[in-house]
Amino acid sequence: MFDSKKFAASVRAERARVGLTQQQFADRLNVTVATISNWESGNSIPSMSTFFNMCEVLDCEPDTLYAWKQEVS
């Protein structure tokens, strides 16, 4: 199961790691700062194509950003 809060935290952390502001990150992805803010607060998630562009901009593997929550049965 996808964990949007972990995803949001990962995006924030990776953006900070590469030294980008939300505005710089938004500019590189051709989205608004509000969109970045929504991703980083867990209110929305990017499309698949944007997700892979994020990984390129952040120089990270998809697994670094994509947070899965293990289900216990």
Rosetta constraint file for C-alpha pairs under 8 A:
AtomPair CA 1 CA 68 HARMONIC 5.46 0.50
AtomPair CA 1 CA 69 HARMONIC 5.06 0.50
AtomPair CA 1 CA 70 HARMONIC 6.57 0.50
AtomPair CA 1 CA 71 HARMONIC 6.90 0.50
AtomPair CA 2 CA 66 HARMONIC 7.73 0.50
AtomPair CA 2 CA 67 HARMONIC 5.96 0.50
AtomPair CA 2 CA 68 HARMONIC 4.65 0.50
AtomPair CA 2 CA 69 HARMONIC 5.87 0.50
AtomPair CA 3 CA 7 HARMONIC 6.29 0.50
AtomPair CA 3 CA 67 HARMONIC 5.54 0.50
AtomPair CA 3 CA 68 HARMONIC 5.67 0.50
AtomPair CA 3 CA 69 HARMONIC 5.80 0.50
AtomPair CA 4 CA 8 HARMONIC 6.05 0.50
AtomPair CA 4 CA 42 HARMONIC 5.22 0.50
AtomPair CA 4 CA 43 HARMONIC 7.86 0.50
AtomPair CA 4 CA 44 HARMONIC 7.94 0.50
AtomPair CA 4 CA 45 HARMONIC 7.67 0.50
AtomPair CA 4 CA 67 HARMONIC 7.32 0.50
AtomPair CA 5 CA 9 HARMONIC 6.23 0.50
AtomPair CA 5 CA 41 HARMONIC 7.23 0.50
AtomPair CA 5 CA 42 HARMONIC 5.21 0.50
AtomPair CA 6 CA 10 HARMONIC 6.08 0.50
AtomPair CA 6 CA 67 HARMONIC 5.66 0.50
AtomPair CA 7 CA 11 HARMONIC 6.20 0.50
AtomPair CA 7 CA 40 HARMONIC 7.80 0.50
AtomPair CA 7 CA 42 HARMONIC 7.22 0.50
AtomPair CA 7 CA 65 HARMONIC 5.74 0.50
AtomPair CA 7 CA 66 HARMONIC 5.76 0.50
AtomPair CA 7 CA 67 HARMONIC 5.27 0.50
AtomPair CA 8 CA 12 HARMONIC 6.29 0.50
AtomPair CA 8 CA 39 HARMONIC 5.73 0.50
AtomPair CA 8 CA 40 HARMONIC 4.22 0.50
AtomPair CA 8 CA 41 HARMONIC 5.69 0.50
AtomPair CA 8 CA 42 HARMONIC 5.08 0.50
AtomPair CA 9 CA 13 HARMONIC 6.06 0.50
AtomPair CA 9 CA 40 HARMONIC 6.46 0.50
AtomPair CA 9 CA 41 HARMONIC 7.86 0.50
AtomPair CA 10 CA 14 HARMONIC 6.00 0.50
AtomPair CA 10 CA 64 HARMONIC 7.11 0.50
AtomPair CA 10 CA 65 HARMONIC 5.27 0.50
AtomPair CA 10 CA 66 HARMONIC 7.92 0.50
AtomPair CA 11 CA 15 HARMONIC 6.00 0.50
AtomPair CA 11 CA 39 HARMONIC 7.61 0.50
AtomPair CA 11 CA 40 HARMONIC 6.21 0.50
AtomPair CA 11 CA 65 HARMONIC 6.17 0.50
AtomPair CA 12 CA 16 HARMONIC 6.18 0.50
AtomPair CA 12 CA 40 HARMONIC 5.80 0.50
AtomPair CA 13 CA 17 HARMONIC 6.06 0.50
AtomPair CA 14 CA 18 HARMONIC 6.42 0.50
AtomPair CA 14 CA 58 HARMONIC 6.38 0.50
AtomPair CA 14 CA 60 HARMONIC 7.98 0.50
AtomPair CA 15 CA 19 HARMONIC 6.29 0.50
AtomPair CA 15 CA 20 HARMONIC 5.58 0.50
AtomPair CA 15 CA 21 HARMONIC 7.38 0.50
AtomPair CA 15 CA 22 HARMONIC 7.90 0.50
AtomPair CA 15 CA 25 HARMONIC 7.43 0.50
AtomPair CA 15 CA 58 HARMONIC 6.43 0.50
AtomPair CA 16 CA 20 HARMONIC 6.01 0.50
AtomPair CA 16 CA 21 HARMONIC 7.48 0.50
AtomPair CA 18 CA 58 HARMONIC 6.48 0.50
AtomPair CA 20 CA 24 HARMONIC 5.69 0.50
AtomPair CA 20 CA 25 HARMONIC 5.92 0.50
AtomPair CA 21 CA 25 HARMONIC 6.15 0.50
AtomPair CA 22 CA 26 HARMONIC 5.97 0.50
AtomPair CA 22 CA 33 HARMONIC 5.99 0.50
AtomPair CA 22 CA 36 HARMONIC 6.40 0.50
AtomPair CA 22 CA 37 HARMONIC 7.50 0.50
AtomPair CA 23 CA 27 HARMONIC 6.09 0.50
AtomPair CA 23 CA 32 HARMONIC 7.73 0.50
AtomPair CA 23 CA 33 HARMONIC 5.59 0.50
AtomPair CA 24 CA 28 HARMONIC 6.29 0.50
AtomPair CA 25 CA 29 HARMONIC 6.33 0.50
AtomPair CA 25 CA 36 HARMONIC 7.72 0.50
AtomPair CA 25 CA 57 HARMONIC 7.93 0.50
AtomPair CA 26 CA 30 HARMONIC 5.82 0.50
AtomPair CA 26 CA 31 HARMONIC 4.98 0.50
AtomPair CA 26 CA 32 HARMONIC 5.51 0.50
AtomPair CA 26 CA 33 HARMONIC 5.53 0.50
AtomPair CA 26 CA 35 HARMONIC 7.75 0.50
AtomPair CA 26 CA 36 HARMONIC 6.36 0.50
AtomPair CA 27 CA 31 HARMONIC 6.44 0.50
AtomPair CA 27 CA 32 HARMONIC 7.46 0.50
AtomPair CA 28 CA 57 HARMONIC 7.32 0.50
AtomPair CA 29 CA 50 HARMONIC 7.21 0.50
AtomPair CA 29 CA 53 HARMONIC 6.98 0.50
AtomPair CA 29 CA 54 HARMONIC 7.07 0.50
AtomPair CA 31 CA 35 HARMONIC 6.38 0.50
AtomPair CA 31 CA 36 HARMONIC 7.54 0.50
AtomPair CA 32 CA 36 HARMONIC 6.68 0.50
AtomPair CA 33 CA 37 HARMONIC 6.14 0.50
AtomPair CA 34 CA 38 HARMONIC 6.13 0.50
AtomPair CA 35 CA 39 HARMONIC 6.29 0.50
AtomPair CA 36 CA 40 HARMONIC 6.11 0.50
AtomPair CA 37 CA 41 HARMONIC 6.07 0.50
AtomPair CA 38 CA 42 HARMONIC 6.12 0.50
AtomPair CA 38 CA 43 HARMONIC 4.95 0.50
AtomPair CA 38 CA 44 HARMONIC 5.56 0.50
AtomPair CA 38 CA 45 HARMONIC 7.76 0.50
AtomPair CA 39 CA 43 HARMONIC 6.02 0.50
AtomPair CA 39 CA 44 HARMONIC 5.20 0.50
AtomPair CA 39 CA 45 HARMONIC 5.46 0.50
AtomPair CA 39 CA 46 HARMONIC 7.21 0.50
AtomPair CA 46 CA 50 HARMONIC 5.77 0.50
AtomPair CA 46 CA 51 HARMONIC 5.67 0.50
AtomPair CA 47 CA 51 HARMONIC 6.00 0.50
AtomPair CA 48 CA 52 HARMONIC 6.38 0.50
AtomPair CA 49 CA 53 HARMONIC 6.35 0.50
AtomPair CA 50 CA 54 HARMONIC 6.05 0.50
AtomPair CA 51 CA 55 HARMONIC 6.48 0.50
AtomPair CA 52 CA 56 HARMONIC 6.45 0.50
AtomPair CA 52 CA 62 HARMONIC 7.13 0.50
AtomPair CA 53 CA 57 HARMONIC 6.22 0.50
AtomPair CA 54 CA 58 HARMONIC 5.94 0.50
AtomPair CA 55 CA 59 HARMONIC 5.64 0.50
AtomPair CA 55 CA 60 HARMONIC 5.13 0.50
AtomPair CA 55 CA 61 HARMONIC 6.12 0.50
AtomPair CA 55 CA 62 HARMONIC 6.08 0.50
AtomPair CA 55 CA 65 HARMONIC 7.84 0.50
AtomPair CA 56 CA 60 HARMONIC 6.69 0.50
AtomPair CA 60 CA 64 HARMONIC 6.43 0.50
AtomPair CA 60 CA 65 HARMONIC 7.95 0.50
AtomPair CA 61 CA 65 HARMONIC 7.40 0.50
AtomPair CA 62 CA 66 HARMONIC 5.99 0.50
AtomPair CA 63 CA 67 HARMONIC 7.23 0.50
